[in-house]
Amino acid sequence: MANIKKTLGFFYAELGLVTGKAAIAENVSLKLSKPVSLARFIKGRGWGLKYLVVQQGATRPSHVVKAASRVIERRIRRILGPDYLHYSERFALEASVLQSLAGIGLGPEMQLCEKGFFMRDFLPGVCLLDLPPEELIKWLPRAFESVDRMCDAGIFHTDPNAGNVLIDSENGRVAFIDSEIPSKGGKPGVIDSQRRAYCHERLLYSLGRHWRRKKRFPDDLAQKLLSRAQDYYSSEGESAISAERAAALLTGKERQIGIPQNEV
């Protein structure tokens, strides 16, 4: 039932596309110098609609398009009120963050940013949430390290939840996607200790919540996951958060901090 609702919601939001699907496909085809088709990526719907770009003659996507919908914008405006940020500015900011991540090997290259949509490279891999327990335990420290690398580079990803962390095990790569910026107060800025802590807490809390809801984590593996997190935050050097705080976030005993706001 949930999947049906998501599909129907996508189709309804598609009626309000700022730039129509045919026009997007035309722009993308011109950019890539090859005819393309746009496949609906219903699972990836958030602050915009996503389409997988498949070039003529190919069987796999080469790029991802995120497009603004007036239907979704009305909902965002209603939720955020005076903090609402117009999609044109929001998309431009997200594109800038993703391109900065690409510059340090942690994100997709941007290819196009037009009225009502942008296009980035498609990245292979599986999101952290979808890894089997053994693989998740293996890759978790790399995910934490990547968050620190991102912050060290002065890049503020506004939503580094575990669903926005891609693991490409074949190429040994971690990457971030979907730095959606929903309000004026969340614009990128200086990476201070609070913003670094938020990035780590967002990943930990979202990961723990997912696995508690799925109830797919055997007790022994859950303890290994917890130990991995505690070991990372107990290591030498200054950690973004304490090992005790990391454990409390993973187990759901404490909630993550909110996104640090800018002065506007």
C-alpha positions as CSV (number, residue, x, y, z in Angstrom):
1,M,0.0,0.0,0.0
2,A,2.8,2.4,0.9
3,N,4.5,1.8,-2.5
4,I,1.2,2.5,-4.3
5,K,0.8,5.8,-2.4
6,K,4.3,6.8,-3.4
7,T,3.7,6.0,-7.0
8,L,0.4,7.9,-7.1
9,G,2.0,10.8,-5.3
10,F,4.8,10.9,-7.8
11,F,2.4,11.0,-10.8
12,Y,0.3,13.7,-9.1
13,A,3.4,15.9,-8.4
14,E,4.5,15.3,-12.0
15,L,1.5,17.2,-13.2
16,G,3.0,20.3,-11.6
17,L,6.5,20.1,-13.0
18,V,8.0,23.6,-13.4
19,T,9.7,22.4,-16.6
20,G,7.8,19.7,-18.4
21,K,9.3,16.2,-18.7
22,A,9.5,16.5,-22.5
23,A,11.4,19.8,-22.2
24,I,13.8,18.4,-19.7
25,A,14.5,15.4,-21.9
26,E,15.2,17.8,-24.8
27,N,17.6,19.9,-22.8
28,V,19.4,16.8,-21.5
29,S,19.6,15.3,-25.0
30,L,21.2,18.5,-26.3
31,K,23.7,18.5,-23.4
32,L,24.7,14.9,-24.0
33,S,24.4,15.1,-27.8
34,K,22.4,11.9,-27.7
35,P,18.6,11.1,-27.4
36,V,17.6,10.1,-23.9
37,S,14.7,8.7,-22.0
38,L,13.7,9.7,-18.4
39,A,12.8,6.9,-16.1
40,R,10.8,7.8,-13.0
41,F,12.8,7.2,-9.8
42,I,9.9,7.0,-7.4
43,K,12.0,5.8,-4.4
44,G,14.1,9.0,-4.6
45,R,11.4,11.6,-4.4
46,G,12.0,14.2,-1.8
47,W,12.2,18.0,-2.2
48,G,11.9,17.4,-6.0
49,L,11.1,14.6,-8.4
50,K,14.0,12.4,-9.7
51,Y,14.5,10.8,-13.1
52,L,17.1,8.4,-14.2
53,V,18.6,9.4,-17.5
54,V,19.2,6.5,-20.0
55,Q,20.9,7.4,-23.2
56,Q,19.8,5.8,-26.5
57,G,21.3,2.3,-26.9
58,A,22.2,2.0,-23.2
59,T,20.7,-0.2,-20.6
60,R,21.9,1.6,-17.5
61,P,21.4,5.2,-16.4
62,S,24.2,7.7,-16.9
63,H,22.8,10.7,-15.0
64,V,20.1,11.7,-12.6
65,V,17.8,14.7,-13.0
66,K,16.1,16.4,-10.0
67,A,13.1,18.5,-11.1
68,A,11.0,21.0,-9.2
69,S,7.2,20.5,-8.9
70,R,4.7,23.2,-8.0
71,V,2.8,20.5,-6.1
72,I,5.8,19.8,-3.9
73,E,6.7,23.5,-3.6
74,R,3.3,24.3,-2.2
75,R,3.7,21.6,0.5
76,I,7.2,22.9,1.4
77,R,6.0,26.5,1.5
78,R,3.1,25.5,3.8
79,I,5.4,23.6,6.1
80,L,8.3,26.2,6.3
81,G,6.3,29.4,6.0
82,P,8.7,32.4,6.1
83,D,11.7,30.1,6.0
84,Y,10.8,28.8,2.6
85,L,13.5,29.1,0.0
86,H,12.5,29.2,-3.7
87,Y,13.4,26.1,-5.7
88,S,15.7,28.0,-8.1
89,E,18.0,29.1,-5.2
90,R,17.6,25.8,-3.4
91,F,18.6,23.8,-6.4
92,A,21.6,26.1,-7.2
93,L,22.9,25.7,-3.7
94,E,22.5,21.9,-3.7
95,A,24.2,21.7,-7.1
96,S,27.1,23.8,-5.7
97,V,27.5,21.5,-2.7
98,L,27.5,18.3,-4.9
99,Q,30.1,19.8,-7.2
100,S,32.3,20.7,-4.2
101,L,31.9,17.1,-3.0
102,A,32.9,15.8,-6.5
103,G,36.0,17.9,-6.2
104,I,37.3,15.8,-3.3
105,G,36.0,12.5,-4.7
106,L,32.9,12.3,-2.4
107,G,30.1,13.2,-4.8
108,P,28.7,13.4,-8.3
109,E,29.8,15.8,-11.0
110,M,27.2,18.4,-12.0
111,Q,26.4,18.5,-15.7
112,L,23.4,20.9,-16.0
113,C,21.5,23.4,-13.9
114,E,18.5,25.0,-15.6
115,K,15.2,26.6,-14.7
116,G,13.3,24.0,-12.6
117,F,15.8,21.2,-12.7
118,F,19.4,20.1,-12.5
119,M,21.4,17.0,-13.7
120,R,24.2,15.2,-12.1
121,D,26.2,12.1,-12.8
122,F,24.7,8.8,-11.8
123,L,26.8,7.1,-9.1
124,P,26.8,3.3,-8.8
125,G,26.5,1.7,-5.5
126,V,24.1,0.9,-2.6
127,C,23.0,3.3,0.0
128,L,24.3,2.7,3.5
129,L,20.7,1.8,4.7
130,D,20.4,-1.1,2.3
131,L,23.7,-2.8,3.0
132,P,23.4,-6.3,4.7
133,P,24.6,-6.2,8.3
134,E,28.1,-7.6,7.7
135,E,28.8,-5.1,4.9
136,L,27.4,-2.3,7.0
137,I,29.7,-3.1,9.9
138,K,32.7,-3.2,7.4
139,W,31.9,0.1,5.8
140,L,30.7,2.2,8.7
141,P,34.1,3.6,9.8
142,R,34.7,4.6,6.1
143,A,31.4,6.5,6.2
144,F,32.4,8.3,9.4
145,E,35.8,9.2,7.9
146,S,34.1,10.5,4.8
147,V,31.9,12.8,6.9
148,D,35.1,14.2,8.5
149,R,36.8,14.6,5.1
150,M,33.8,16.6,3.9
151,C,33.8,18.8,6.9
152,D,37.6,19.3,6.8
153,A,37.1,20.5,3.2
154,G,34.6,23.1,4.5
155,I,31.6,21.5,2.7
156,F,28.4,21.4,4.6
157,H,26.0,18.7,3.5
158,T,22.6,19.6,5.0
159,D,21.2,16.1,5.1
160,P,23.8,13.4,5.5
161,N,21.4,10.8,6.6
162,A,22.3,7.2,6.0
163,G,20.1,7.0,2.9
164,N,22.2,9.8,1.2
165,V,25.5,7.9,1.7
166,L,26.3,5.6,-1.3
167,I,28.7,2.7,-1.0
168,D,30.4,1.5,-4.2
169,S,32.1,-1.7,-2.9
170,E,33.4,-2.6,-6.4
171,N,35.5,0.6,-6.6
172,G,36.0,1.1,-2.8
173,R,34.2,4.4,-2.8
174,V,32.0,6.4,-0.5
175,A,29.9,9.3,-1.8
176,F,27.2,11.7,-0.7
177,I,24.1,12.7,-2.7
178,D,21.0,14.9,-2.1
179,S,22.2,17.8,0.0
180,E,18.7,19.3,0.0
181,I,18.5,22.7,1.6
182,P,14.9,23.3,2.6
183,S,15.0,26.7,4.3
184,K,16.9,30.0,4.4
185,G,18.4,29.2,7.7
186,G,20.1,26.1,6.4
187,K,22.3,27.7,3.7
188,P,25.9,26.4,3.6
189,G,28.4,28.3,5.7
190,V,31.5,27.8,7.8
191,I,32.0,24.3,9.2
192,D,32.1,24.8,12.9
193,S,32.0,22.2,15.7
194,Q,28.2,22.3,15.8
195,R,27.8,21.7,12.1
196,R,30.4,18.8,12.2
197,A,28.5,17.3,15.1
198,Y,25.2,17.6,13.3
199,C,26.6,15.7,10.2
200,H,27.7,12.8,12.3
201,E,24.6,12.8,14.4
202,R,22.3,12.9,11.4
203,L,24.0,9.8,9.9
204,L,24.0,7.8,13.2
205,Y,20.5,8.6,14.2
206,S,19.0,7.9,10.8
207,L,20.9,4.6,10.6
208,G,19.8,3.4,14.0
209,R,16.2,4.4,13.4
210,H,16.1,2.5,10.1
211,W,17.5,-0.7,11.6
212,R,15.2,-0.6,14.6
213,R,12.2,-0.3,12.4
214,K,13.3,-3.1,10.1
215,K,14.2,-5.3,13.0
216,R,16.6,-7.2,10.7
217,F,19.7,-6.8,12.9
218,P,20.6,-9.9,15.0
219,D,21.8,-9.0,18.5
220,D,25.4,-10.1,18.0
221,L,25.7,-8.0,14.8
222,A,24.0,-5.1,16.4
223,Q,26.6,-5.2,19.2
224,K,29.4,-5.3,16.6
225,L,27.9,-2.2,14.9
226,L,27.7,-0.4,18.2
227,S,31.3,-1.3,19.0
228,R,32.5,-0.1,15.6
229,A,30.9,3.3,16.2
230,Q,32.2,3.6,19.7
231,D,35.7,2.7,18.6
232,Y,35.7,5.4,15.9
233,Y,34.6,8.1,18.3
234,S,37.0,6.9,21.1
235,S,40.1,7.0,18.9
236,E,42.9,9.4,19.4
237,G,42.3,12.9,18.3
238,E,39.3,15.2,18.7
239,S,36.0,13.6,17.8
240,A,32.9,15.4,16.6
241,I,30.9,13.7,19.3
242,S,31.6,11.4,22.2
243,A,31.5,7.6,22.0
244,E,28.7,7.6,24.5
245,R,26.7,10.1,22.4
246,A,27.2,7.9,19.3
247,A,25.9,4.8,21.1
248,A,22.8,6.7,22.4
249,L,22.0,8.0,18.9
250,L,22.3,4.5,17.3
251,T,20.2,2.9,19.9
252,G,17.6,5.6,19.9
253,K,18.1,6.6,23.5
254,E,18.8,10.2,22.4
255,R,17.7,12.3,19.4
256,Q,20.0,14.0,17.0
257,I,20.5,17.8,17.2
258,G,18.7,19.9,14.6
259,I,20.4,21.5,11.6
260,P,22.4,24.5,12.8
261,Q,20.9,27.7,11.4
262,N,22.5,30.7,9.8
263,E,21.7,34.3,10.5
264,V,19.5,35.5,7.6
